[in-house]
Amino acid sequence: MKKTGTPAPRGAPPSPPSSTPSIVSSAHLVSPRSAEMSEFEFGLIVAGNAFHRWVVHCMSAAGLPDLTPLDVLVLHHVTHRARNKRLADICFIMNVEDTHLINYSLKKLQNLGVVVSSKSGKDVTYACTDMGMDHVNRYREIRESCLINALNADDGLNRDIGELARLLRLLSGIYDQAARSAASL
């Protein structure tokens, strides 16, 4: 971890000067046009890893140990609005290109008895079982107790979290466009 404003490693562009040093994970990527983006990316890495650790531990406490973060998120999405979901829809909503990753999670969740598949014409759809709902409801209780209560959220903090969520959705579109551009080089 390097702070901007410090001398750059040999061969790297110099870090932009800053009155408040930024905490970044890759000083060699800091752009003088947006040092904030490097700081954001480091925050995203740290927050993403903390979030993944959280969902795994929360679901383990809810009675489903040994799931990956993706398994937990797939279970929550399959449960969302109590409607059957197709593999392609799950991938689309979760913004996951590799369908085999979601398919593997679905198979794992089916083997645990928390998700069931059914055929509707040519489509295979997935739904949460009663046992799956029990685990998801327990997860919600633990989330309320351990996470939401820890926020001591007032209206101002909740507004900030809502704005952050909006910005993350916006940035996901910018990253997707940048990925398409990079793939065409």
N, C-alpha and C positions, 0 to 999 in steps of 0.2 A: 504494500500500500504506500503510495507516494502522495504528497500534497502538492497541489499546483503552486507555482511560484518558486519551486526549488529547481536547482540545475537539472537539466534533462540528461538521461543516460547517453553515452556516446552513440551517435547515429540517430538519435531520436530528435524530433522537433522540440524546440524549447517550450516549456510550460508557460502559459499566459500569466502575466502578473495578476495578482489578486489581493485585495485588501483582506479578505477572509479566505484562508486556504480551504480548498475543497478536499474532501476525502474521496479518493478514487481508487479503483482496483488496477487500472492500467494507465499509468501516467503517459505512456507513449501514444495513447489514443486521444488525449485531451486536445480538443480543437480550440484555437483562439476565438472561433466564431460561436462556440457553445461549450464552454467548460462545464456548464450545468448538466449537459447531457451525460457526460462521463460520471458526474456525481450521482445523477439519477440512476444510471445503469448499475453502479455499485450498490446503491440503496435497493434496487430491484433484485439484484443477486442475493443480498443478505435477507431481504424481506421474503423473497420466494423460497429460500431454503428454510427460513423460520416457519413460514406458512406450511410447507410440506411436512416438516417435523411435527407441527401442531396437529394437522389433520390425521396423521398416522397415530400419534399418541392418543388423541381424542377418540378415534375409532377403536383403538385397542382397549381403552377404558370402557367403551360401549359394548365390548364383548367380541370384537372381530380383530384379533391380533394378526400380525404377519401380512397385512395389506400394504401395497405401495401407495404413495400419494395419488397416483393416477387411478388405482383401483377405488380408492375412497371417493374421488371426484366423479368417477363414472357411476358409482352407486348412487351418489346424490343426484346426478343428472337423470338417471333412469327413474328415480323416485319423483323428480320434479313434476308437479301438476298432475300426478297420478295418471299419466297417459303413456301408452306404449310408444317406444322409440325404436327407430331403425338405426342400424350401425352408421349409415351415412349421415343421418341427422345428428347423432351424438358427436361424430367427428366434426361436423360443420359448426355446431354450437360451441364445442370446446376448442375449436380452432386447431385441431390435430390433423395433420396431413397423413400420417402413417396409420392407416386403418387397422393394420395388424396389431398395433399397440392397444387400441381400444378393444379389438376383438379378443385379444389375449386376456384383458381385464374382465370382459364379459364372461368368457369361459371360466375363469377363476371364480368369479362371483356366482355363476350358475352351480359350479361344483360345491360351493359353500352353502347353497340353498337359499341365497338372498336375492337372486335374480332368476327369472324364468324366461325362456324364449317361446314364441309361438309363431306359427306360419299363417300369414294372411295373404292369400293369393301367391304372388311371387316373392313377397316381402317377408323377411323374418323380423319380428319385433321383440323387444325386451321390456319386461316390467318387473317391478319390485314385488317380492313375495311378502306374506305376512311376517315371516321371520326377519326379512330384510327391513320392513317397516319398524319392527321392534328395535332393531339396532340403530336405525336412523333416528327414531324418536329418542332413544337413550343418548345418542350423539348430541342431539339438540339440547337436551337437559344439561349435559356436561358442558356444552358450548356456552349456554347461558350462565352457568355457575362459574366456570373458569375464565372465559374470555369476555363476555359482555359485562359481567359484574366488575371485572378488573378495569374496564374502560372508565367506569364512573362517568359515562358519557352524558354531557349536557347537550343542549340543542346546538351550541356553537361547534362542538367537536363533531357531532353527527353531520352537520352541514359540511365541515371540512372533509370528513370521510367521504361523503357523497360527491363532493367536488373532485377529490382524488380519484374516485372510481370513474368519474366522467373523463378525467384526463388520461387515465390508464387505457380506457377504451379507445380514445382518440389516438394515443401513442401506438396502440396495437395496430391500428390501420396504417400509420406511418411506417412502422417496422415491416408490416406485410408488403407495402409498396416498395420499400427499400430492398426487401428480399427478392421480389420479382425483378427489380432493376439489376441487382447483383447477379441473379441467375442468368440474365441475358447477356452478361459480359463475356 
